[in-house]
Amino acid sequence: MACDLWLVPLVDVLCHSPDNPFAEEIAAYDAVLTASGLPTVPVYAYMPGLSGDVAPIAGFDYEALHFLRRAYLLQMCGLPVEPVGELGGDYEQLLEMFEATAQQSHLVWHYDHAGAYVPVDFPVPLASDELLEGGGPLGSSYGLLRELEYVAPSIGIDPANPPAAPVPPERPTSLEEPAVPAPLDGGPFARERHVWLGLHAAATRSLAQGSMIILS
C-alpha cells in the first residue's frame, strides 16, 4: 500500500483561514501540547516565497516503512541490524518485547496512514484519547530527525552527507494502490534507505520552513 508524506506550511494565510482544513487537527495537537507544558503548534507570518499550499514531499510503501522501523528497534535494543527479505514474526516479537521502547520513538510509534509531526521539540510522542481514536500519537519533527540520524549508519547512510532525496510523487496516491517501488541501489537495505531519505527530506524541510508533516 502506498504512503504519501505531505508538508503543511504553518503560515497564517492557511492556519488563520476560516476554511483551514486542518483546524480540528491543529486544535487537538494544541491541546495535547499544552497539557504537556509545551508551546502550541507554531504559526508563522506569511513571507514571500512561502505560501499556504500543501505539497507532497515523499512517497513510499507502508511495508518499507516497517522495514525501517524494524532496523531502528534492532539498533535501539543493541541487536544486530541485518537485512531480511520480508517482514515476519521477528518484527512482531520486537514490537511486543520492546513495547516501551517502541512507544518512546517518534519513528516507530506513529499511525501508518494518519497523524502528524510538528516542528516543536519534545522527547517522546504525545498522545491523548482523542488522538489515539483518530490520527494517532503526535510526533516531533526534531525527534524524528534525531532518530533518523541515529539509525542511518546501520543501513549504510552517512547522516552528515546523505544521498539526494527521491523525487516527490507527481500526484496523490490512494491507500489501496501500490507504491512506486524503491530504486534498487545494489545494497541490502534499499527499501530502508528509500524510506529514510523521504522521511529525512520531510523532517529537514519541516524544521527549515516551519511546516507540519502529515501521512496519508
C-alpha positions as CSV (number, residue, x, y, z in Angstrom):
1,M,0.0,0.0,0.0
2,A,1.2,3.5,-0.8
3,C,2.0,6.1,1.8
4,D,2.4,9.8,0.9
5,L,4.1,12.4,3.1
6,W,2.8,15.9,2.8
7,L,4.1,19.2,4.1
8,V,1.6,21.7,5.5
9,P,3.1,25.1,5.8
10,L,2.2,26.6,9.2
11,V,1.6,30.1,7.9
12,D,-1.2,32.4,8.9
13,V,-2.7,32.5,5.4
14,L,-3.6,28.9,5.9
15,C,-3.9,28.4,9.7
16,H,-5.9,31.5,10.4
17,S,-8.2,31.0,7.4
18,P,-11.8,30.0,8.3
19,D,-11.5,27.4,5.6
20,N,-8.4,25.8,7.1
21,P,-8.9,22.0,6.5
22,F,-6.6,21.2,9.4
23,A,-8.2,23.4,12.0
24,E,-9.6,20.4,14.1
25,E,-6.4,18.5,14.0
26,I,-4.3,21.5,15.0
27,A,-6.7,22.2,17.9
28,A,-6.2,18.7,19.1
29,Y,-2.4,19.0,18.8
30,D,-2.5,22.3,20.7
31,A,-4.5,20.6,23.5
32,V,-2.0,17.7,24.0
33,L,1.0,20.1,23.7
34,T,-0.4,22.5,26.2
35,A,-1.3,19.6,28.6
36,S,2.4,18.6,28.5
37,G,3.6,22.1,29.2
38,L,4.8,22.7,25.7
39,P,4.2,25.6,23.3
40,T,1.3,25.2,20.8
41,V,1.8,24.5,17.1
42,P,3.7,27.5,15.8
43,V,2.1,29.7,13.2
44,Y,4.3,31.9,11.1
45,A,3.6,35.2,9.4
46,Y,3.5,35.0,5.6
47,M,6.7,35.8,3.8
48,P,7.4,36.0,0.1
49,G,8.2,32.5,-1.3
50,L,6.2,30.7,1.3
51,S,2.5,30.1,0.7
52,G,-0.2,28.1,2.4
53,D,-0.1,25.4,-0.3
54,V,0.1,21.8,0.9
55,A,2.5,19.8,-1.2
56,P,3.8,16.2,-1.3
57,I,7.4,15.7,-0.2
58,A,7.8,11.9,-0.4
59,G,6.1,8.6,-1.1
60,F,6.9,5.0,-0.3
61,D,5.3,1.7,0.6
62,Y,4.0,1.1,4.1
63,E,5.8,-2.2,4.3
64,A,9.1,-0.5,3.6
65,L,8.3,2.0,6.4
66,H,8.1,-1.0,8.8
67,F,11.4,-2.3,7.5
68,L,13.0,0.9,8.6
69,R,11.2,0.8,12.0
70,R,12.5,-2.7,12.4
71,A,16.1,-1.6,11.8
72,Y,15.6,1.3,14.3
73,L,14.3,-1.1,17.0
74,L,17.1,-3.5,16.5
75,Q,19.6,-0.7,16.8
76,M,18.0,0.7,19.9
77,C,17.9,-2.7,21.6
78,G,21.5,-3.5,20.9
79,L,20.7,-6.3,18.4
80,P,22.4,-6.8,15.0
81,V,20.8,-4.9,12.2
82,E,20.6,-7.5,9.5
83,P,18.5,-7.3,6.3
84,V,15.6,-9.6,5.7
85,G,13.6,-10.5,2.6
86,E,10.2,-10.0,4.2
87,L,8.7,-8.9,7.5
88,G,7.9,-11.9,9.7
89,G,7.4,-12.9,13.3
90,D,10.7,-11.4,14.4
91,Y,9.3,-7.8,13.8
92,E,6.1,-8.6,15.7
93,Q,8.2,-10.1,18.6
94,L,10.4,-6.9,18.6
95,L,7.3,-4.7,19.0
96,E,5.9,-6.9,21.8
97,M,9.2,-7.4,23.7
98,F,10.3,-3.8,23.4
99,E,6.9,-2.1,23.5
100,A,8.1,0.6,25.9
101,T,11.0,1.5,23.6
102,A,8.7,1.5,20.6
103,Q,6.2,3.9,22.3
104,Q,9.0,6.3,23.0
105,S,10.1,6.5,19.4
106,H,8.8,9.2,17.0
107,L,9.7,6.9,14.1
108,V,8.1,3.7,15.4
109,W,5.0,4.8,17.4
110,H,3.0,6.6,14.7
111,Y,-0.1,5.5,12.8
112,D,0.8,4.4,9.3
113,H,-1.9,6.3,7.5
114,A,-2.6,9.4,9.5
115,G,-1.2,11.6,12.2
116,A,1.4,14.3,12.1
117,Y,4.8,15.6,13.1
118,V,5.1,19.2,14.2
119,P,8.1,21.5,14.5
120,V,8.1,21.5,18.3
121,D,10.8,19.7,20.2
122,F,9.7,17.1,22.8
123,P,11.4,13.9,23.8
124,V,8.7,11.2,23.2
125,P,5.5,11.1,21.1
126,L,2.4,12.7,22.8
127,A,-1.0,11.0,22.9
128,S,-4.5,11.6,24.3
129,D,-7.7,9.6,24.0
130,E,-8.8,12.0,21.2
131,L,-5.6,11.5,19.2
132,L,-5.5,7.7,19.7
133,E,-9.1,7.4,18.4
134,G,-8.2,9.4,15.3
135,G,-4.8,10.2,13.8
136,G,-2.6,8.6,16.4
137,P,0.2,9.9,18.5
138,L,1.7,13.3,17.7
139,G,5.3,13.2,16.7
140,S,8.1,15.9,16.8
141,S,10.0,16.7,13.6
142,Y,13.0,17.3,15.8
143,G,12.6,13.9,17.4
144,L,12.1,12.2,14.1
145,L,15.2,13.8,12.7
146,R,17.3,12.7,15.7
147,E,16.1,9.1,15.3
148,L,16.8,9.1,11.5
149,E,20.3,10.3,12.2
150,Y,20.7,7.5,14.8
151,V,19.7,4.6,12.6
152,A,21.3,5.9,9.4
153,P,24.8,4.3,9.7
154,S,23.2,0.8,10.3
155,I,21.5,0.9,6.9
156,G,24.5,2.4,5.1
157,I,23.8,6.1,5.1
158,D,26.1,8.9,6.3
159,P,23.7,11.2,8.1
160,A,26.1,14.1,7.7
161,N,26.1,13.7,3.9
162,P,23.1,11.7,2.8
163,P,22.2,11.0,-0.8
164,A,19.7,13.1,-2.6
165,A,16.1,12.6,-1.7
166,P,13.8,10.8,-4.1
167,V,11.5,12.9,-6.3
168,P,8.2,13.6,-4.6
169,P,5.1,11.8,-6.1
170,E,3.6,13.6,-9.1
171,R,0.1,13.1,-7.8
172,P,-1.6,11.8,-4.6
173,T,-1.7,8.1,-4.3
174,S,-4.6,6.2,-2.8
175,L,-4.2,3.8,0.1
176,E,-5.1,0.8,-2.0
177,E,-2.7,1.3,-5.0
178,P,0.8,0.0,-5.0
179,A,3.6,2.5,-4.1
180,V,6.3,3.3,-6.5
181,P,9.0,0.7,-5.8
182,A,12.2,1.7,-4.1
183,P,15.1,2.0,-6.6
184,L,17.4,-0.9,-6.4
185,D,20.7,0.6,-5.4
186,G,22.6,-2.8,-5.1
187,G,22.6,-2.7,-1.3
188,P,20.7,-5.0,1.1
189,F,18.9,-2.1,2.8
190,A,17.5,-0.4,-0.4
191,R,13.9,-0.3,0.9
192,E,15.0,1.1,4.3
193,R,17.2,3.8,2.7
194,H,14.4,4.8,0.3
195,V,12.0,5.5,3.2
196,W,14.8,7.1,5.3
197,L,15.6,9.6,2.5
198,G,11.9,10.5,2.2
199,L,11.4,11.0,5.9
200,H,14.7,12.9,6.2
201,A,13.7,15.3,3.5
202,A,10.3,15.8,5.2
203,A,11.9,16.4,8.6
204,T,14.5,18.8,7.4
205,R,12.0,20.8,5.4
206,S,9.6,20.8,8.3
207,L,12.1,22.4,10.5
208,A,13.6,24.8,7.9
209,Q,10.2,26.1,6.7
210,G,8.0,25.7,9.7
211,S,5.8,23.0,8.3
212,M,3.8,20.1,9.7
213,I,4.3,16.6,8.2
214,I,1.2,14.5,7.6
215,L,0.9,10.9,6.4
216,S,-1.8,9.8,4.1
